[in-house]
Amino acid sequence: MKYVCLGYIEPGKFENMTDGERNAMVDSCFTYDDLLRKNGHFAGGEALQPPGNAVTLRARGGKVTVTDGPYAETKEQLGGILILEARDLNHAIQLLSKHPGVQAGPFEIRPAADLAGMIRDSEQRRSKAKA
Amino acid sequence: MRYLLLCCFDEKRWNAIPEAQRGGIMKEYGEFLQSLDRSGQHLASAKLEPSSRAATVRGGNGKPAVTDGPFAETKEQVGGYHLVECKDLDEAISIAKRIPTIPHGGTVEVRALES
């Protein structure tokens, strides 16, 4: 079962660390990522550029508008995602609790929805529509 | 350059859409993803289970604290994401504009990944 971990961090927190602090943080995170990888629990991960580089799209009166900045003006902003392979939510919590990144900001863990059935049904509907 | 398209939706509003209409939106979604597959720009996607099934882990002094529910109590919640390969932000925006949930109230945040 895959769990998507949304990692949040206060903008500037990472950038404002001293080089020593930042290197220690990065090295401890990557060391733990390697351990997750070795044990088959690391199913993907990506770091995002700062929210100042984000744009947000929404529809207003049928027209799609684009605004600069992230979707939610929360104190902490999405900084990266980590995908864990875990037995269940408790296992995912256990694995993530030991991740050094949690010391930098909160992580939301969400089970990935299994779309296999929905994709199969949709393919059947579409192939029927074509026939 | 890789971009994350973060799809947010008011879950109550989504659940209030009649099932047949939701099915139609998901069908359009399938076609949208297939077109990204064909252009070779689709790297990864995931749909998340409802935020009521989320847990949040926060670092404290030593032991992380675990709470039920999503990180932010916003009206709209992250429902899924797509990772796409684009030449620049403009191209990522033009792809994001085609996401079929937007006309029904969805919001999409576009963010470049650290290279």
gemmi code that builds the backbone of each chain (N, CA, C; Angstrom):
import gemmi

chains = {
    "A": [
        ("MET", (0.846, -1.192, 0.000), (0.000, 0.000, 0.000), (0.888, 1.252, 0.000)),
        ("LYS", (0.518, 2.203, -0.885), (1.336, 3.414, -0.969), (0.738, 4.551, -0.140)),
        ("TYR", (1.603, 5.267, 0.541), (1.212, 6.423, 1.339), (1.969, 7.642, 0.843)),
        ("VAL", (1.203, 8.689, 0.518), (1.831, 9.928, 0.048), (2.040, 10.837, 1.261)),
        ("CYS", (3.275, 11.233, 1.498), (3.600, 12.092, 2.640), (3.872, 13.498, 2.111)),
        ("LEU", (3.002, 14.441, 2.500), (3.137, 15.831, 2.064), (3.937, 16.563, 3.134)),
        ("GLY", (5.137, 16.992, 2.793), (6.013, 17.643, 3.769), (5.884, 19.152, 3.704)),
        ("TYR", (5.565, 19.775, 4.841), (5.385, 21.226, 4.883), (6.540, 21.865, 5.641)),
        ("ILE", (6.903, 23.062, 5.248), (7.974, 23.787, 5.939), (7.716, 25.285, 5.837)),
        ("GLU", (8.123, 25.998, 6.869), (7.984, 27.460, 6.850), (8.919, 28.021, 5.782)),
        ("PRO", (8.402, 28.841, 4.841), (9.290, 29.382, 3.808), (10.467, 30.129, 4.455)),
        ("GLY", (11.648, 29.890, 3.945), (12.829, 30.568, 4.457), (13.568, 29.785, 5.533)),
        ("LYS", (12.867, 28.855, 6.182), (13.488, 28.130, 7.300), (14.747, 27.379, 6.854)),
        ("PHE", (14.581, 26.661, 5.743), (15.685, 25.865, 5.205), (16.797, 26.781, 4.692)),
        ("GLU", (16.388, 27.839, 3.967), (17.339, 28.772, 3.357), (18.115, 29.561, 4.425)),
        ("ASN", (17.456, 29.806, 5.586), (18.087, 30.634, 6.614), (18.984, 29.850, 7.574)),
        ("MET", (19.071, 28.531, 7.375), (19.976, 27.753, 8.229), (21.420, 28.106, 7.874)),
        ("THR", (22.333, 27.894, 8.809), (23.749, 28.053, 8.463), (24.107, 26.883, 7.544)),
        ("ASP", (25.200, 27.030, 6.800), (25.598, 25.944, 5.900), (25.759, 24.638, 6.671)),
        ("GLY", (26.342, 24.745, 7.860), (26.575, 23.551, 8.682), (25.265, 22.874, 9.061)),
        ("GLU", (24.297, 23.677, 9.494), (22.988, 23.136, 9.899), (22.292, 22.475, 8.708)),
        ("ARG", (22.351, 23.212, 7.564), (21.652, 22.710, 6.383), (22.280, 21.401, 5.893)),
        ("ASN", (23.623, 21.364, 5.882), (24.291, 20.141, 5.437), (23.961, 18.965, 6.358)),
        ("ALA", (23.926, 19.234, 7.671), (23.627, 18.166, 8.635), (22.210, 17.651, 8.406)),
        ("MET", (21.276, 18.582, 8.163), (19.870, 18.237, 7.919), (19.743, 17.375, 6.658)),
        ("VAL", (20.349, 17.874, 5.571), (20.262, 17.168, 4.289), (20.895, 15.772, 4.406)),
        ("ASP", (22.076, 15.708, 5.044), (22.770, 14.431, 5.143), (21.962, 13.429, 5.978)),
        ("SER", (21.364, 13.893, 7.090), (20.609, 12.952, 7.924), (19.341, 12.510, 7.200)),
        ("CYS", (18.692, 13.425, 6.435), (17.489, 13.050, 5.666), (17.849, 12.010, 4.597)),
        ("PHE", (18.945, 12.272, 3.872), (19.322, 11.346, 2.795), (19.761, 9.994, 3.352)),
        ("THR", (20.397, 10.008, 4.521), (20.803, 8.740, 5.149), (19.556, 7.916, 5.473)),
        ("TYR", (18.538, 8.595, 6.006), (17.313, 7.860, 6.351), (16.571, 7.422, 5.083)),
        ("ASP", (16.578, 8.274, 4.037), (15.978, 7.875, 2.750), (16.641, 6.600, 2.226)),
        ("ASP", (17.970, 6.537, 2.366), (18.701, 5.341, 1.911), (18.262, 4.099, 2.676)),
        ("LEU", (18.036, 4.264, 3.971), (17.582, 3.135, 4.792), (16.186, 2.691, 4.338)),
        ("LEU", (15.312, 3.686, 4.085), (13.957, 3.366, 3.595), (14.048, 2.614, 2.267)),
        ("ARG", (14.969, 3.088, 1.397), (15.153, 2.490, 0.080), (15.609, 1.034, 0.224)),
        ("LYS", (16.598, 0.838, 1.101), (17.184, -0.492, 1.314), (16.104, -1.468, 1.793)),
        ("ASN", (15.173, -0.979, 2.603), (14.137, -1.856, 3.153), (12.877, -1.910, 2.290)),
        ("GLY", (12.944, -1.296, 1.098), (11.812, -1.364, 0.173), (10.650, -0.469, 0.557)),
        ("HIS", (10.892, 0.558, 1.364), (9.805, 1.447, 1.790), (9.783, 2.770, 1.040)),
        ("PHE", (10.812, 3.035, 0.230), (10.900, 4.322, -0.470), (10.337, 4.158, -1.876)),
        ("ALA", (9.168, 4.746, -2.128), (8.535, 4.568, -3.438), (8.585, 5.853, -4.264)),
        ("GLY", (9.354, 6.842, -3.834), (9.483, 8.072, -4.606), (9.578, 9.287, -3.703)),
        ("GLY", (10.173, 10.343, -4.215), (10.279, 11.569, -3.441), (10.729, 12.704, -4.332)),
        ("GLU", (10.213, 13.899, -4.078), (10.571, 15.074, -4.873), (10.590, 16.290, -3.965)),
        ("ALA", (11.557, 17.186, -4.209), (11.581, 18.458, -3.485), (11.070, 19.549, -4.408)),
        ("LEU", (10.322, 20.504, -3.855), (9.753, 21.582, -4.672), (10.574, 22.856, -4.549)),
        ("GLN", (10.544, 23.661, -5.596), (11.131, 25.001, -5.517), (10.248, 25.846, -4.581)),
        ("PRO", (10.758, 26.974, -4.081), (9.995, 27.781, -3.114), (8.612, 28.199, -3.633)),
        ("PRO", (7.644, 28.403, -2.715), (6.273, 28.754, -3.120), (6.208, 30.072, -3.893)),
        ("GLY", (7.227, 30.929, -3.771), (7.263, 32.172, -4.544), (7.286, 31.901, -6.042)),
        ("ASN", (7.700, 30.699, -6.425), (7.730, 30.336, -7.853), (6.452, 29.635, -8.298)),
        ("ALA", (5.471, 29.518, -7.404), (4.241, 28.783, -7.740), (3.224, 29.682, -8.431)),
        ("VAL", (2.334, 29.074, -9.190), (1.134, 29.758, -9.680), (-0.065, 28.870, -9.360)),
        ("THR", (-1.243, 29.476, -9.246), (-2.443, 28.711, -8.907), (-3.538, 28.974, -9.931)),
        ("LEU", (-4.196, 27.892, -10.363), (-5.255, 27.980, -11.369), (-6.601, 27.674, -10.735)),
        ("ARG", (-7.591, 28.465, -11.065), (-8.958, 28.164, -10.652), (-9.915, 28.745, -11.683)),
        ("ALA", (-11.148, 28.176, -11.707), (-12.129, 28.652, -12.683), (-13.029, 29.686, -12.032)),
        ("ARG", (-13.273, 30.786, -12.751), (-14.214, 31.815, -12.268), (-15.136, 32.144, -13.429)),
        ("GLY", (-16.428, 31.846, -13.227), (-17.404, 32.118, -14.282), (-17.028, 31.476, -15.608)),
        ("GLY", (-16.590, 30.231, -15.541), (-16.305, 29.477, -16.751), (-14.917, 29.724, -17.324)),
        ("LYS", (-14.209, 30.736, -16.802), (-12.895, 31.063, -17.326), (-11.819, 30.671, -16.313)),
        ("VAL", (-10.720, 30.114, -16.811), (-9.644, 29.710, -15.908), (-8.731, 30.901, -15.636)),
        ("THR", (-8.576, 31.239, -14.360), (-7.682, 32.351, -14.010), (-6.406, 31.806, -13.380)),
        ("VAL", (-5.310, 32.518, -13.600), (-4.009, 32.109, -13.077), (-3.511, 33.217, -12.145)),
        ("THR", (-3.195, 32.853, -10.899), (-2.635, 33.852, -9.976), (-1.258, 33.381, -9.521)),
        ("ASP", (-0.395, 34.351, -9.191), (0.929, 34.008, -8.685), (0.816, 33.514, -7.252)),
        ("GLY", (1.708, 32.626, -6.868), (1.761, 32.166, -5.479), (1.052, 30.851, -5.269)),
        ("PRO", (1.208, 30.286, -4.074), (0.636, 28.975, -3.776), (-0.866, 29.071, -3.548)),
        ("TYR", (-1.518, 27.929, -3.497), (-2.965, 27.889, -3.323), (-3.388, 28.408, -1.952)),
        ("ALA", (-2.761, 27.914, -0.890), (-3.188, 28.284, 0.463), (-2.129, 29.150, 1.134)),
        ("GLU", (-2.575, 30.248, 1.760), (-1.626, 31.156, 2.425), (-1.388, 30.700, 3.855)),
        ("THR", (-0.946, 29.479, 4.003), (-0.665, 28.953, 5.337), (0.763, 29.333, 5.736)),
        ("LYS", (1.035, 29.287, 7.035), (2.362, 29.666, 7.535), (3.411, 28.712, 6.975)),
        ("GLU", (3.071, 27.435, 6.966), (3.972, 26.452, 6.373), (3.462, 26.101, 4.981)),
        ("GLN", (4.375, 25.864, 4.074), (4.012, 25.581, 2.682), (4.567, 24.228, 2.271)),
        ("LEU", (3.910, 23.610, 1.295), (4.390, 22.330, 0.799), (5.831, 22.489, 0.301)),
        ("GLY", (6.707, 21.638, 0.806), (8.117, 21.730, 0.422), (8.581, 20.514, -0.356)),
        ("GLY", (7.844, 19.424, -0.220), (8.228, 18.215, -0.936), (7.266, 17.085, -0.651)),
        ("ILE", (7.380, 16.026, -1.454), (6.556, 14.844, -1.216), (7.449, 13.615, -1.118)),
        ("LEU", (7.016, 12.677, -0.314), (7.726, 11.412, -0.141), (6.667, 10.323, -0.240)),
        ("ILE", (6.931, 9.302, -1.021), (5.952, 8.220, -1.140), (6.500, 6.986, -0.451)),
        ("LEU", (5.760, 6.520, 0.545), (6.192, 5.366, 1.337), (5.416, 4.121, 0.929)),
        ("GLU", (6.095, 3.006, 0.909), (5.428, 1.716, 0.760), (5.329, 1.149, 2.176)),
        ("ALA", (4.111, 1.015, 2.685), (3.936, 0.570, 4.072), (2.751, -0.384, 4.160)),
        ("ARG", (2.728, -1.183, 5.227), (1.649, -2.167, 5.407), (0.313, -1.479, 5.656)),
        ("ASP", (0.319, -0.472, 6.512), (-0.907, 0.243, 6.862), (-0.523, 1.638, 7.375)),
        ("LEU", (-1.538, 2.423, 7.749), (-1.268, 3.805, 8.168), (-0.334, 3.853, 9.378)),
        ("ASN", (-0.527, 2.926, 10.325), (0.336, 2.922, 11.515), (1.791, 2.667, 11.155)),
        ("HIS", (1.983, 1.768, 10.203), (3.337, 1.464, 9.751), (3.947, 2.700, 9.077)),
        ("ALA", (3.144, 3.383, 8.262), (3.626, 4.600, 7.585), (3.999, 5.666, 8.622)),
        ("ILE", (3.177, 5.793, 9.671), (3.459, 6.768, 10.742), (4.774, 6.417, 11.434)),
        ("GLN", (4.934, 5.112, 11.714), (6.167, 4.636, 12.361), (7.400, 4.992, 11.532)),
        ("LEU", (7.319, 4.691, 10.226), (8.458, 4.943, 9.341), (8.769, 6.439, 9.261)),
        ("LEU", (7.717, 7.248, 9.137), (7.932, 8.679, 8.942), (8.373, 9.381, 10.231)),
        ("SER", (7.903, 8.866, 11.371), (8.265, 9.495, 12.654), (9.770, 9.536, 12.859)),
        ("LYS", (10.464, 8.548, 12.272), (11.924, 8.489, 12.437), (12.638, 9.342, 11.395)),
        ("HIS", (11.874, 9.928, 10.450), (12.519, 10.709, 9.391), (12.971, 12.065, 9.948)),
        ("PRO", (14.248, 12.440, 9.748), (14.735, 13.717, 10.279), (13.991, 14.927, 9.716)),
        ("GLY", (13.361, 14.780, 8.547), (12.620, 15.888, 7.943), (11.462, 16.345, 8.813)),
        ("VAL", (10.917, 15.437, 9.630), (9.789, 15.775, 10.510), (10.209, 16.824, 11.539)),
        ("GLN", (11.499, 16.890, 11.836), (11.988, 17.897, 12.796), (11.953, 19.302, 12.175)),
        ("ALA", (11.873, 19.373, 10.832), (11.883, 20.673, 10.157), (10.481, 21.212, 9.910)),
        ("GLY", (9.491, 20.317, 9.845), (8.123, 20.753, 9.580), (7.174, 19.574, 9.555)),
        ("PRO", (5.842, 19.843, 9.656), (4.870, 18.747, 9.714), (4.718, 18.007, 8.380)),
        ("PHE", (4.390, 16.749, 8.463), (4.094, 15.922, 7.286), (2.669, 15.416, 7.403)),
        ("GLU", (1.904, 15.545, 6.326), (0.581, 14.909, 6.269), (0.727, 13.612, 5.496)),
        ("ILE", (0.220, 12.520, 6.081), (0.305, 11.215, 5.415), (-1.072, 10.852, 4.891)),
        ("ARG", (-1.174, 10.542, 3.595), (-2.472, 10.169, 3.019), (-2.322, 8.892, 2.218)),
        ("PRO", (-3.231, 7.927, 2.451), (-3.178, 6.708, 1.624), (-3.462, 7.068, 0.177)),
        ("ALA", (-2.711, 6.478, -0.756), (-2.985, 6.685, -2.188), (-4.201, 5.847, -2.541)),
        ("ALA", (-5.134, 6.442, -3.298), (-6.349, 5.723, -3.684), (-6.018, 4.743, -4.803)),
        ("ASP", (-6.614, 3.568, -4.744), (-6.397, 2.573, -5.781), (-7.395, 2.827, -6.912)),
        ("LEU", (-6.878, 3.278, -8.043), (-7.763, 3.642, -9.162), (-7.868, 2.532, -10.200)),
        ("ALA", (-7.247, 1.365, -9.923), (-7.195, 0.309, -10.941), (-8.592, -0.034, -11.475)),
        ("GLY", (-9.566, -0.192, -10.564), (-10.920, -0.559, -10.977), (-11.561, 0.533, -11.804)),
        ("MET", (-11.380, 1.790, -11.366), (-11.974, 2.921, -12.061), (-11.382, 3.083, -13.466)),
        ("ILE", (-10.059, 2.867, -13.579), (-9.398, 2.992, -14.879), (-9.899, 1.898, -15.829)),
        ("ARG", (-10.024, 0.674, -15.278), (-10.484, -0.451, -16.094), (-11.907, -0.178, -16.607)),
        ("ASP", (-12.795, 0.254, -15.690), (-14.187, 0.529, -16.074), (-14.245, 1.625, -17.141)),
        ("SER", (-13.433, 2.676, -16.944), (-13.436, 3.789, -17.887), (-12.959, 3.331, -19.262)),
        ("GLU", (-11.920, 2.472, -19.268), (-11.410, 1.961, -20.547), (-12.479, 1.161, -21.278)),
        ("GLN", (-13.220, 0.370, -20.485), (-14.302, -0.425, -21.099), (-15.363, 0.483, -21.707)),
        ("ARG", (-15.772, 1.531, -20.955), (-16.786, 2.460, -21.451), (-16.313, 3.131, -22.737)),
        ("ARG", (-15.015, 3.539, -22.726), (-14.508, 4.275, -23.881), (-14.355, 3.372, -25.102)),
        ("SER", (-13.942, 2.109, -24.875), (-13.778, 1.235, -26.036), (-15.153, 0.881, -26.631)),
        ("LYS", (-16.182, 0.822, -25.727), (-17.551, 0.585, -26.204), (-18.025, 1.769, -27.046)),
        ("ALA", (-17.704, 2.988, -26.524), (-18.141, 4.212, -27.215), (-17.531, 4.294, -28.615)),
        ("LYS", (-16.288, 3.791, -28.745), (-15.599, 3.832, -30.042), (-16.198, 2.817, -31.009)),
        ("ALA", (-16.608, 1.658, -30.455), (-17.073, 0.542, -31.298), (-18.371, 0.882, -32.035)),
    ],
    "B": [
        ("MET", (12.382, 20.374, -17.587), (12.025, 20.827, -16.243), (10.769, 20.091, -15.769)),
        ("ARG", (10.805, 19.634, -14.509), (9.641, 18.906, -13.998), (8.770, 19.817, -13.124)),
        ("TYR", (7.457, 19.690, -13.275), (6.500, 20.491, -12.510), (5.511, 19.588, -11.793)),
        ("LEU", (5.175, 19.987, -10.569), (4.144, 19.286, -9.805), (2.842, 20.067, -9.946)),
        ("LEU", (1.788, 19.402, -10.367), (0.455, 20.018, -10.426), (-0.318, 19.458, -9.245)),
        ("LEU", (-0.560, 20.315, -8.257), (-1.184, 19.882, -7.019), (-2.672, 20.200, -7.099)),
        ("CYS", (-3.498, 19.165, -7.112), (-4.935, 19.354, -7.349), (-5.696, 19.392, -6.024)),
        ("CYS", (-6.407, 20.502, -5.790), (-7.168, 20.660, -4.548), (-8.653, 20.759, -4.874)),
        ("PHE", (-9.479, 20.282, -3.946), (-10.916, 20.325, -4.167), (-11.617, 20.371, -2.820)),
        ("ASP", (-12.743, 21.084, -2.762), (-13.600, 21.056, -1.580), (-14.295, 19.691, -1.605)),
        ("GLU", (-13.932, 18.825, -0.657), (-14.418, 17.438, -0.693), (-15.948, 17.354, -0.606)),
        ("LYS", (-16.545, 18.259, 0.209), (-18.014, 18.255, 0.338), (-18.659, 18.569, -1.007)),
        ("ARG", (-18.064, 19.559, -1.689), (-18.597, 19.982, -2.988), (-18.463, 18.843, -3.990)),
        ("TRP", (-17.321, 18.148, -3.957), (-17.094, 17.006, -4.861), (-18.129, 15.920, -4.613)),
        ("ASN", (-18.363, 15.582, -3.330), (-19.295, 14.502, -3.005), (-20.735, 14.869, -3.353)),
        ("ALA", (-21.005, 16.190, -3.453), (-22.360, 16.628, -3.773), (-22.651, 16.561, -5.273)),
        ("ILE", (-21.610, 16.365, -6.088), (-21.820, 16.231, -7.532), (-22.442, 14.854, -7.794)),
        ("PRO", (-23.533, 14.791, -8.578), (-24.162, 13.482, -8.831), (-23.140, 12.485, -9.388)),
        ("GLU", (-23.309, 11.220, -9.001), (-22.320, 10.204, -9.329), (-22.070, 10.097, -10.839)),
        ("ALA", (-23.159, 10.198, -11.615), (-23.004, 10.071, -13.069), (-22.117, 11.189, -13.608)),
        ("GLN", (-22.295, 12.390, -13.051), (-21.495, 13.537, -13.497), (-20.034, 13.384, -13.073)),
        ("ARG", (-19.847, 12.855, -11.843), (-18.485, 12.608, -11.377), (-17.791, 11.579, -12.279)),
        ("GLY", (-18.573, 10.571, -12.683), (-18.041, 9.554, -13.596), (-17.583, 10.187, -14.900)),
        ("GLY", (-18.393, 11.155, -15.383), (-18.049, 11.852, -16.623), (-16.754, 12.642, -16.473)),
        ("ILE", (-16.591, 13.294, -15.309), (-15.370, 14.079, -15.056), (-14.165, 13.134, -15.026)),
        ("MET", (-14.324, 11.968, -14.376), (-13.212, 11.024, -14.281), (-12.875, 10.437, -15.658)),
        ("LYS", (-13.903, 10.328, -16.505), (-13.662, 9.830, -17.863), (-12.802, 10.849, -18.623)),
        ("GLU", (-13.186, 12.132, -18.495), (-12.376, 13.194, -19.116), (-10.959, 13.165, -18.561)),
        ("TYR", (-10.868, 12.852, -17.267), (-9.574, 12.775, -16.609), (-8.698, 11.695, -17.242)),
        ("GLY", (-9.316, 10.546, -17.491), (-8.588, 9.438, -18.115), (-8.033, 9.863, -19.469)),
        ("GLU", (-8.851, 10.606, -20.224), (-8.430, 11.057, -21.557), (-7.302, 12.085, -21.452)),
        ("PHE", (-7.425, 12.959, -20.454), (-6.389, 13.977, -20.204), (-5.044, 13.283, -19.922)),
        ("LEU", (-5.062, 12.266, -19.047), (-3.815, 11.580, -18.688), (-3.254, 10.796, -19.871)),
        ("GLN", (-4.175, 10.214, -20.664), (-3.714, 9.480, -21.854), (-3.021, 10.405, -22.850)),
        ("SER", (-3.555, 11.635, -22.967), (-2.930, 12.563, -23.918), (-1.541, 12.972, -23.414)),
        ("LEU", (-1.395, 13.072, -22.087), (-0.073, 13.384, -21.519), (0.888, 12.209, -21.716)),
        ("ASP", (0.330, 10.993, -21.615), (1.155, 9.796, -21.868), (1.664, 9.831, -23.306)),
        ("ARG", (0.742, 10.174, -24.224), (1.100, 10.175, -25.650), (2.168, 11.215, -25.956)),
        ("SER", (2.088, 12.377, -25.281), (3.089, 13.414, -25.562), (4.377, 13.165, -24.775)),
        ("GLY", (4.388, 12.111, -23.961), (5.594, 11.753, -23.213), (5.867, 12.669, -22.037)),
        ("GLN", (4.858, 13.455, -21.628), (5.087, 14.426, -20.551), (4.621, 13.942, -19.185)),
        ("HIS", (3.942, 12.781, -19.174), (3.370, 12.293, -17.926), (4.397, 11.455, -17.165)),
        ("LEU", (4.844, 11.946, -16.014), (5.852, 11.218, -15.238), (5.209, 10.388, -14.131)),
        ("ALA", (4.245, 10.953, -13.436), (3.583, 10.236, -12.343), (2.325, 10.974, -11.939)),
        ("SER", (1.379, 10.233, -11.364), (0.139, 10.810, -10.859), (-0.328, 9.972, -9.688)),
        ("ALA", (-1.046, 10.561, -8.785), (-1.701, 9.773, -7.744), (-2.956, 10.491, -7.306)),
        ("LYS", (-3.978, 9.683, -7.004), (-5.176, 10.229, -6.384), (-5.105, 9.813, -4.924)),
        ("LEU", (-5.451, 10.728, -4.036), (-5.360, 10.418, -2.612), (-6.726, 10.037, -2.054)),
        ("GLU", (-6.709, 9.226, -1.007), (-7.954, 8.930, -0.307), (-8.379, 10.197, 0.452)),
        ("PRO", (-9.656, 10.264, 0.892), (-10.148, 11.505, 1.517), (-9.288, 11.947, 2.708)),
        ("SER", (-9.284, 13.253, 2.961), (-8.428, 13.806, 4.022), (-8.824, 13.288, 5.402)),
        ("SER", (-10.066, 12.771, 5.535), (-10.472, 12.210, 6.825), (-9.629, 10.981, 7.176)),
        ("ARG", (-8.979, 10.411, 6.174), (-8.153, 9.228, 6.431), (-6.675, 9.590, 6.587)),
        ("ALA", (-6.391, 10.879, 6.682), (-5.002, 11.323, 6.806), (-4.540, 11.321, 8.258)),
        ("ALA", (-3.226, 11.286, 8.437), (-2.600, 11.512, 9.741), (-1.507, 12.547, 9.522)),
        ("THR", (-1.213, 13.337, 10.541), (-0.159, 14.344, 10.423), (0.883, 14.124, 11.516)),
        ("VAL", (2.143, 14.131, 11.080), (3.258, 13.896, 12.004), (4.038, 15.195, 12.139)),
        ("ARG", (4.230, 15.666, 13.356), (4.970, 16.906, 13.600), (6.127, 16.646, 14.532)),
        ("GLY", (7.248, 17.262, 14.229), (8.406, 17.132, 15.098), (8.218, 17.996, 16.320)),
        ("GLY", (8.677, 17.525, 17.434), (8.623, 18.348, 18.634), (9.998, 18.291, 19.252)),
        ("ASN", (10.040, 18.374, 20.531), (11.335, 18.206, 21.195), (11.563, 16.704, 21.359)),
        ("GLY", (12.209, 16.136, 20.360), (12.502, 14.709, 20.438), (11.462, 13.871, 19.753)),
        ("LYS", (10.343, 13.567, 20.448), (9.394, 12.593, 19.933), (8.347, 13.264, 19.029)),
        ("PRO", (8.170, 12.783, 17.780), (7.165, 13.390, 16.901), (5.741, 13.155, 17.427)),
        ("ALA", (4.900, 14.159, 17.262), (3.500, 14.048, 17.670), (2.655, 13.681, 16.460)),
        ("VAL", (1.707, 12.766, 16.640), (0.846, 12.311, 15.549), (-0.582, 12.736, 15.835)),
        ("THR", (-1.218, 13.430, 14.848), (-2.634, 13.777, 15.006), (-3.417, 13.223, 13.822)),
        ("ASP", (-4.709, 12.969, 14.036), (-5.571, 12.518, 12.939), (-5.885, 13.705, 12.043)),
        ("GLY", (-6.127, 13.430, 10.765), (-6.582, 14.478, 9.858), (-5.447, 15.141, 9.110)),
        ("PRO", (-5.829, 16.026, 8.157), (-4.830, 16.651, 7.291), (-4.057, 17.736, 8.020)),
        ("PHE", (-2.995, 18.211, 7.383), (-2.136, 19.249, 7.976), (-2.879, 20.568, 8.135)),
        ("ALA", (-3.551, 21.018, 7.086), (-4.202, 22.331, 7.121), (-5.715, 22.157, 7.054)),
        ("GLU", (-6.441, 22.861, 7.918), (-7.902, 22.761, 7.943), (-8.497, 23.740, 6.937)),
        ("THR", (-8.074, 23.623, 5.690), (-8.599, 24.508, 4.665), (-9.883, 23.904, 4.100)),
        ("LYS", (-10.703, 24.738, 3.470), (-11.958, 24.250, 2.897), (-11.654, 23.241, 1.793)),
        ("GLU", (-10.613, 23.561, 1.012), (-10.220, 22.635, -0.042), (-9.025, 21.811, 0.436)),
        ("GLN", (-8.973, 20.580, 0.007), (-7.910, 19.682, 0.423), (-7.195, 19.114, -0.796)),
        ("VAL", (-5.948, 18.714, -0.602), (-5.224, 18.073, -1.695), (-5.942, 16.758, -2.025)),
        ("GLY", (-6.265, 16.575, -3.290), (-6.949, 15.350, -3.698), (-6.075, 14.461, -4.558)),
        ("GLY", (-5.027, 15.041, -5.110), (-4.139, 14.257, -5.959), (-3.091, 15.152, -6.588)),
        ("TYR", (-2.205, 14.560, -7.366), (-1.181, 15.366, -8.022), (-0.718, 14.703, -9.313)),
        ("HIS", (-0.116, 15.499, -10.170), (0.511, 15.000, -11.397), (1.912, 15.576, -11.475)),
        ("LEU", (2.825, 14.757, -11.951), (4.193, 15.205, -12.177), (4.382, 15.210, -13.689)),
        ("VAL", (4.703, 16.394, -14.249), (4.799, 16.504, -15.704), (6.134, 17.113, -16.132)),
        ("GLU", (6.556, 16.738, -17.322), (7.788, 17.274, -17.901), (7.393, 18.386, -18.869)),
        ("CYS", (7.902, 19.607, -18.648), (7.546, 20.750, -19.496), (8.783, 21.580, -19.774)),
        ("LYS", (8.705, 22.365, -20.843), (9.887, 23.183, -21.138), (9.946, 24.413, -20.228)),
        ("ASP", (8.788, 24.919, -19.789), (8.787, 26.064, -18.882), (7.448, 26.148, -18.138)),
        ("LEU", (7.356, 27.168, -17.266), (6.143, 27.340, -16.459), (4.912, 27.548, -17.337)),
        ("ASP", (5.066, 28.300, -18.428), (3.916, 28.548, -19.300), (3.326, 27.250, -19.840)),
        ("GLU", (4.213, 26.332, -20.217), (3.709, 25.063, -20.742), (3.020, 24.263, -19.629)),
        ("ALA", (3.594, 24.319, -18.407), (2.976, 23.618, -17.267), (1.588, 24.193, -16.987)),
        ("ILE", (1.458, 25.527, -17.092), (0.160, 26.173, -16.870), (-0.836, 25.740, -17.947)),
        ("SER", (-0.371, 25.661, -19.198), (-1.320, 25.297, -20.261), (-1.799, 23.856, -20.079)),
        ("ILE", (-0.957, 22.993, -19.515), (-1.402, 21.627, -19.220), (-2.363, 21.644, -18.033)),
        ("ALA", (-1.999, 22.405, -16.985), (-2.834, 22.463, -15.778), (-4.240, 22.975, -16.102)),
        ("LYS", (-4.344, 23.905, -17.056), (-5.645, 24.464, -17.438), (-6.597, 23.408, -17.982)),
        ("ARG", (-6.026, 22.306, -18.480), (-6.863, 21.246, -19.063), (-7.343, 20.241, -18.024)),
        ("ILE", (-6.955, 20.408, -16.756), (-7.369, 19.449, -15.716), (-8.893, 19.519, -15.557)),
        ("PRO", (-9.577, 18.392, -15.750), (-11.042, 18.405, -15.863), (-11.802, 18.793, -14.596)),
        ("THR", (-11.151, 18.856, -13.436), (-11.895, 19.244, -12.228), (-12.004, 20.760, -12.084)),
        ("ILE", (-11.184, 21.520, -12.811), (-11.179, 22.984, -12.630), (-12.554, 23.615, -12.908)),
        ("PRO", (-13.238, 23.248, -14.010), (-14.546, 23.880, -14.264), (-15.587, 23.557, -13.182)),
        ("HIS", (-15.304, 22.542, -12.349), (-16.274, 22.135, -11.330), (-15.881, 22.645, -9.942)),
        ("GLY", (-14.895, 23.539, -9.888), (-14.519, 24.146, -8.603), (-13.150, 23.745, -8.085)),
        ("GLY", (-12.431, 22.956, -8.864), (-11.095, 22.527, -8.422), (-10.064, 23.633, -8.551)),
        ("THR", (-9.005, 23.542, -7.763), (-7.909, 24.500, -7.798), (-6.612, 23.724, -8.022)),
        ("VAL", (-5.728, 24.266, -8.834), (-4.475, 23.570, -9.114), (-3.299, 24.497, -8.838)),
        ("GLU", (-2.380, 24.048, -7.987), (-1.153, 24.806, -7.735), (-0.040, 24.187, -8.577)),
        ("VAL", (0.684, 25.032, -9.299), (1.754, 24.563, -10.185), (3.100, 24.943, -9.576)),
        ("ARG", (3.942, 23.964, -9.287), (5.245, 24.259, -8.673), (6.349, 23.483, -9.374)),
        ("ALA", (7.440, 24.180, -9.672), (8.602, 23.518, -10.264), (9.320, 22.697, -9.207)),
        ("LEU", (9.894, 21.568, -9.634), (10.686, 20.762, -8.708), (12.102, 21.306, -8.658)),
        ("GLU", (12.755, 21.070, -7.529), (14.181, 21.371, -7.421), (14.905, 20.430, -8.376)),
        ("SER", (15.835, 20.974, -9.183), (16.505, 20.074, -10.129), (17.692, 19.412, -9.444)),
    ],
}
model = gemmi.Model(1)
for chain_id, residues in chains.items():
    chain = gemmi.Chain(chain_id)
    for i, (resn, *xyz) in enumerate(residues, 1):
        res = gemmi.Residue()
        res.name, res.seqid = resn, gemmi.SeqId(i, " ")
        for name, pos in zip(("N", "CA", "C"), xyz):
            atom = gemmi.Atom()
            atom.name, atom.element = name, gemmi.Element(name[0])
            atom.pos, atom.b_iso = gemmi.Position(*pos), 0.0
            res.add_atom(atom)
        chain.add_residue(res)
    model.add_chain(chain)
structure = gemmi.Structure()
structure.add_model(model)
structure.setup_entities()
